[in-house]
Amino acid sequence: MKKPRVVLTRRWPAAVETALAARFDAVFNASDEAFDAEALRAALRDADALCPTVTDRLDASVLGVGDCRAKLIANYGVGFNHIDLAAAAQAGLKVSNTPGVLTDCTADLTLTLMLMLARRAGEGEREVRAGRWDGWRPTQFMGSRVTGKTLGLIGFGRIAEAVARRAHFGFGMRVLFHTPRPVEPAVAAACGAAPAASLEALLAASDFVSLHCPGGAETRHLLNAERLALMSPQAFLINTARGEVVDEAALIAALRDGRINGAGLDVYSAEPAVPAALMQMENVVLLPHLGSATEETRTAMGLRVLANLDAFFNGQPLPDPVI
Ligand code: 8YV
């Protein structure tokens, strides 16, 4: 039987590409350059399954391609706000993702941002690298203590739970969360976290606010000017979720006016564009969407995609169905 054709839009870890090549007629992207809309349409016409990443905007204009051969979008990543699910369904496409395997690494990166921000690690490193460090002194780079502070988590899925465990049991933090979903009290307690009375209450009570909700229309600009104004001027914002959850212009204004203490960002509204205003601010840590970027996790993500492809082409239910 002819092997199904699967198109990968970016380079993946070598071990996964090798495993894919053994099972499928796999088409790799040797240049690793992001596909534009026309290349995505061509791939949908040519492949049985398309394996995109967060850098591929699969909107109705792409998914509405008339002669679509593909039947599955096997996304490399857990978030799927770059895929118009209604348009995918309309085109008869199933969609899968890679939940679970990137939980710990994304939680670790959240803590990285929290510590870098609070302890001014980026600023300190810049000073050392620039040859400007003239020696220790009692008032140099005084930051904020993390231990014992309050962390507010917006969203309470797998990643937020993993962050809560690290923060509460590792740093003795009081952890609050807000989510529209019901959460079993025992699950929250096992992570050392407690529900806040409301999103507004969480924002007002937290020394660190960290975003862990999905992107998409429902959460777009959830953190707007009004809600940012509820945060303490001593508080920090951390975003490892999706850039669009925060009104970036409002965040820049809040930082500029000293209405919040700083921000640690791994994601942006219009990636890879990062607003110039943010780049000029010392109290902002800027990372290039590194949440899941470890050898182990990126390989595990690829293997989850492989598991979904295998199931789909063997006529079995998708292990990780989105639709
Ligand atoms: C991925 C992520 O690297 O999985 C996600 O949703 O945000 C990242 O960790 C990226 O999405 C890969 O497509």
Residues whose N, C-alpha, C, O or C-beta is under 5 A from the ligand:
A	BS01	8YV	T53 V54 Y76 G77 V78 G79 A241 G291 S292
